[in-house]
Amino acid sequence: MIRRAAVLGAGAWGTALAVVLGRRGVRVGLWARRPGVAEALIRRRENAAYLPGVTVPEEVFPTVDPAQALAGAGCIIVAIPSHAVGAALAPLAARVGRDSIVVSATKGILPDSLETMIPVICRTLGVPPGRVATLSGPSFAPEVANGQPTAIVAASQNAATAQAAQAVLGGPAFRVYASTDPVGVEVAGALKNVIAIAAGMVDGLGLGHNARAALITRGLAEMTRLAAAMGARPETLAGLAGVGDLILTCTSDLSRNRRLGTELAKGGRLDDLLAGGRFTAEGVGTARAAVRLAARYGMEMPIAQEVAAVLFGGRSPRRAAGALMTRALRFE
């Protein structure tokens, strides 16, 4: 059993996972890149900036020193925004234990390299893919940290690594399933954010429940087609990392990507909404990546393409919705 872990990234999700581990008796080094966050965690045992109202167990020791967080860690959890993963991890490669497993708790596809997080982590830390798992599924950080029932999936190409992540993280309120389809889990976890932006636009335009249900259904079809083309098992998209996370992210006010779409539909400008860290919406960069991947694999992804047109091409959300509804008719 792993008794020492490191969580890299002290945002809401990283802190929630550190809380889960700490309550299970695991000693956790929680690396905060911002000194003010670490100081507040140490002083108040609360991450007021990202996860207010949750007491962080004494088993969790916050630090601004990544070497201190990583020392002796048998499990290293990466909970850093996707665009920053490579730069943040590069100086830490020599600190990763030879037998440590690495768990990616980050969702996204890089718009330039079109990589999911596992390849980035492997290349940056110099660890083989078989030692890396990805963690995904319907899981808002506040509910996880407050001990509300949650089910999620840990996936690695190495079944033993997936099971190790399952064992260290799983508990009565945090049920972890194991999978050997990391591609499916990563692609699903990234693309659902793009569909959630579209769902927010539907809600912001007041188009109704019928439209949102149709969007979620067709969005799942898009996600499944692309994931399969990239080597995933289609059935993975019917599980927690696919349809489960998609439903949650497209229907809850806690979803940052959905809220971003809603604000865009109400006339907000993307640059203004993203300024100052008001929204950390992974779906923005992933929308650009999805369009490029669709072109690479020669497939249509109309929802992702319309979302990208709104985000980067000046198209209005209402015009994007109209374009989806007037596409050529076809068999389902």
C-alpha positions in Angstrom: 0.0 0.0 0.0 1.3 3.5 -0.9 1.7 5.6 2.2 3.4 8.6 0.8 2.0 10.7 -2.2 2.6 14.0 -3.9 0.0 16.2 -5.5 1.4 18.7 -7.9 -1.0 21.6 -8.2 -3.1 23.1 -5.4 -6.1 24.3 -7.3 -9.5 23.0 -6.4 -9.0 19.5 -7.9 -5.5 19.0 -6.6 -6.6 20.0 -3.1 -9.6 17.8 -3.2 -7.5 14.8 -4.2 -5.0 15.6 -1.5 -7.9 15.7 1.0 -9.1 12.3 -0.2 -5.7 10.8 0.2 -5.1 12.5 3.6 -8.4 11.1 5.0 -7.2 7.6 3.9 -4.1 8.0 6.1 -1.7 8.8 3.2 1.0 11.4 3.9 0.6 13.9 1.1 3.0 16.6 -0.1 0.8 19.3 -1.8 2.8 21.5 -4.1 1.3 25.0 -4.5 3.0 27.0 -7.2 1.7 30.3 -5.6 3.3 31.0 -2.2 0.2 32.7 -1.0 -1.9 29.6 -1.5 0.6 27.5 0.4 0.9 29.9 3.3 -2.9 30.1 3.7 -3.1 26.3 3.6 -0.5 26.0 6.3 -2.0 28.7 8.5 -5.7 28.0 8.1 -5.8 24.3 6.9 -8.1 25.6 4.2 -7.6 26.5 0.5 -9.9 29.6 0.6 -8.9 30.6 -2.9 -10.0 27.5 -4.6 -11.8 25.2 -2.2 -13.3 27.3 0.6 -15.0 25.6 3.6 -13.0 22.3 3.4 -10.6 21.5 6.2 -7.4 20.0 4.9 -6.3 17.0 7.0 -3.1 17.2 9.0 -1.7 14.4 6.8 -1.4 16.9 4.0 1.6 19.2 4.1 1.5 22.1 1.7 4.7 23.4 0.3 6.1 25.7 -2.4 9.1 23.3 -2.7 8.3 20.6 -5.3 11.3 18.5 -4.1 9.9 18.4 -0.6 6.5 17.4 -2.0 8.0 14.6 -4.1 10.4 13.2 -1.5 9.5 9.5 -0.9 6.3 9.7 -2.9 5.1 6.4 -4.3 2.2 8.0 -6.1 2.6 11.4 -7.9 -0.6 13.1 -8.9 -0.4 15.8 -11.6 -3.2 18.4 -11.2 -1.9 21.3 -13.2 -3.7 23.0 -16.1 -3.0 21.3 -19.3 -1.2 24.2 -21.0 1.3 24.4 -18.1 2.0 20.7 -17.5 5.2 20.5 -19.6 6.9 23.6 -18.2 5.9 22.8 -14.6 7.1 19.2 -14.7 10.3 19.6 -16.7 12.5 20.6 -13.7 11.2 17.8 -11.6 12.2 14.7 -13.7 15.2 13.9 -11.5 12.9 13.9 -8.4 10.6 11.1 -9.5 11.2 7.8 -7.8 12.1 4.8 -10.0 9.1 2.8 -8.8 6.6 5.7 -8.4 3.4 5.7 -10.3 2.2 9.0 -11.9 -1.5 9.8 -12.1 -2.7 12.5 -14.4 -5.6 14.4 -13.0 -5.4 16.9 -15.8 -7.9 17.0 -18.8 -7.0 18.5 -22.1 -5.5 18.1 -25.6 -2.7 20.5 -26.5 -3.8 22.6 -29.5 -0.3 22.7 -31.1 1.1 19.2 -30.6 -2.3 17.5 -30.3 -1.1 15.5 -27.4 -3.1 14.3 -24.4 -1.5 14.5 -21.0 0.0 11.0 -20.7 2.5 11.5 -23.6 3.4 15.0 -22.3 4.0 13.6 -18.8 6.0 10.6 -20.1 8.2 12.8 -22.3 8.7 15.5 -19.6 9.4 13.2 -16.6 11.1 10.5 -18.5 8.8 7.7 -17.3 7.4 4.9 -19.4 3.7 4.9 -20.3 3.1 1.8 -18.2 3.9 3.7 -15.0 1.3 6.5 -15.8 -2.4 6.4 -15.3 -5.1 9.0 -16.0 -7.9 9.8 -13.6 -11.3 11.0 -15.1 -15.0 10.9 -14.6 -17.9 12.9 -13.2 -16.3 14.6 -10.3 -16.6 18.2 -9.2 -13.9 19.0 -6.6 -16.2 20.5 -3.9 -18.4 17.4 -3.8 -15.3 15.1 -3.7 -13.7 17.1 -0.9 -16.9 17.1 1.1 -17.2 13.3 0.9 -20.2 13.1 -1.3 -20.4 9.8 -3.3 -18.4 9.9 -6.5 -17.4 7.3 -9.0 -14.4 7.8 -11.3 -12.0 5.7 -13.5 -8.2 5.3 -13.4 -6.8 4.1 -16.7 -3.3 2.9 -17.8 -2.0 0.7 -20.5 -0.6 -1.3 -17.6 -3.4 -2.9 -15.5 -1.2 -3.0 -12.4 -0.7 0.7 -12.6 -4.4 1.3 -12.9 -5.0 -0.9 -10.0 -2.4 0.8 -7.9 -4.1 4.2 -8.5 -7.4 2.5 -7.7 -6.1 1.2 -4.4 -4.4 4.4 -3.2 -7.3 6.7 -4.1 -10.4 4.5 -3.6 -12.6 4.7 -0.5 -16.2 4.4 0.7 -17.2 7.8 -0.9 -14.7 7.8 -3.8 -15.2 4.7 -5.9 -12.4 4.2 -8.4 -12.8 1.8 -11.4 -9.8 0.5 -13.2 -9.4 0.6 -17.0 -6.7 -0.3 -19.6 -7.9 2.2 -22.1 -6.1 5.4 -21.2 -6.6 6.8 -24.7 -10.4 6.6 -24.4 -10.4 8.0 -20.9 -8.2 10.9 -21.8 -9.9 11.8 -25.1 -13.3 11.6 -23.5 -12.2 13.8 -20.5 -10.9 16.5 -22.9 -13.6 16.6 -25.5 -16.5 16.7 -23.0 -15.4 20.2 -22.1 -15.9 21.3 -25.7 -19.4 19.9 -25.7 -20.1 21.6 -22.4 -19.2 25.0 -23.8 -21.8 24.3 -26.5 -24.3 23.2 -23.9 -23.8 26.5 -22.1 -24.5 28.3 -25.3 -27.8 26.4 -25.7 -28.8 27.3 -22.2 -27.7 30.9 -22.6 -29.7 31.3 -25.7 -32.8 29.8 -24.0 -33.1 27.0 -26.6 -34.7 24.5 -24.2 -34.2 21.1 -22.8 -34.9 19.3 -26.1 -32.0 21.1 -27.7 -29.6 20.4 -24.8 -30.5 16.7 -24.8 -29.9 16.5 -28.6 -26.6 18.3 -28.2 -25.4 16.0 -25.5 -26.3 12.9 -27.5 -24.7 14.1 -30.8 -21.7 15.4 -28.8 -21.2 11.9 -27.4 -21.3 10.6 -31.0 -18.6 13.0 -32.0 -16.4 12.1 -29.0 -16.8 8.4 -29.7 -15.9 8.7 -33.4 -12.7 10.7 -32.7 -11.6 8.5 -29.7 -12.0 5.3 -31.8 -10.0 6.9 -34.6 -7.2 7.6 -32.1 -7.2 4.0 -30.9 -9.7 4.0 -28.0 -12.3 1.4 -27.3 -15.8 2.8 -28.1 -17.3 1.2 -25.0 -15.1 3.5 -22.9 -17.1 6.4 -24.1 -20.3 4.8 -22.7 -18.8 4.7 -19.2 -17.9 7.2 -16.5 -15.2 9.0 -18.4 -17.4 9.5 -21.4 -21.2 9.8 -21.0 -21.0 10.1 -17.2 -18.6 13.1 -17.2 -20.4 14.6 -20.3 -23.8 14.7 -18.6 -22.4 16.2 -15.5 -20.4 18.9 -17.3 -23.2 19.8 -19.7 -25.9 20.2 -17.0 -24.4 21.6 -13.8 -23.8 25.2 -12.9 -20.6 24.1 -11.3 -19.1 23.4 -14.7 -16.8 26.2 -15.7 -16.9 25.3 -19.4 -20.7 25.3 -19.4 -20.7 28.7 -17.6 -18.3 30.1 -20.2 -20.7 29.0 -23.0 -23.6 30.6 -21.2 -21.8 33.9 -20.8 -20.7 33.8 -24.5 -24.4 33.3 -25.5 -25.3 36.3 -23.4 -22.9 38.5 -25.3 -19.7 38.1 -23.3 -16.3 38.4 -25.1 -14.0 35.4 -24.7 -10.9 37.6 -23.9 -12.8 39.4 -21.1 -14.2 36.2 -19.7 -10.8 34.5 -19.5 -9.0 37.6 -18.2 -7.9 37.6 -14.6 -8.5 33.9 -14.1 -12.3 34.2 -13.9 -12.6 31.1 -16.0 -10.1 28.3 -16.3 -11.9 26.5 -19.1 -9.9 23.6 -20.6 -12.4 23.3 -23.4 -11.2 26.5 -25.1 -7.8 25.1 -26.1 -9.3 21.7 -26.7 -11.8 23.1 -29.2 -8.9 24.2 -31.4 -7.3 20.8 -31.0 -10.5 18.9 -31.8 -10.9 20.7 -35.1 -7.3 19.9 -36.0 -7.7 16.3 -35.0 -10.9 16.0 -37.1 -9.0 17.2 -40.1 -6.1 14.7 -39.4 -8.5 11.8 -39.3 -10.8 13.0 -42.1 -14.0 13.2 -40.1 -16.7 15.7 -39.3 -17.1 17.1 -35.8 -19.8 19.7 -36.4 -20.4 20.6 -32.8 -16.7 21.1 -32.0 -16.2 23.0 -35.3 -19.1 25.4 -34.4 -17.7 25.9 -30.9 -14.3 26.7 -32.4 -15.9 29.1 -34.9 -17.6 31.0 -32.0 -14.4 31.0 -29.8 -11.9 32.0 -32.5 -13.8 32.9 -35.7 -16.2 35.6 -34.7 -19.3 33.5 -35.2 -22.3 34.3 -33.0 -23.6 31.4 -30.8 -27.1 31.8 -32.4 -25.7 31.5 -35.9 -23.7 28.4 -34.8 -26.9 26.8 -33.4 -28.6 27.5 -36.7 -25.8 26.0 -38.7 -26.1 22.7 -36.7 -29.8 22.5 -37.1 -29.7 23.1 -40.9 -27.0 20.6 -41.8 -27.9 18.0 -44.4 -30.3 15.4 -43.2 -29.0 11.8 -42.7 -29.6 8.5 -40.9 -28.5 8.4 -37.3 
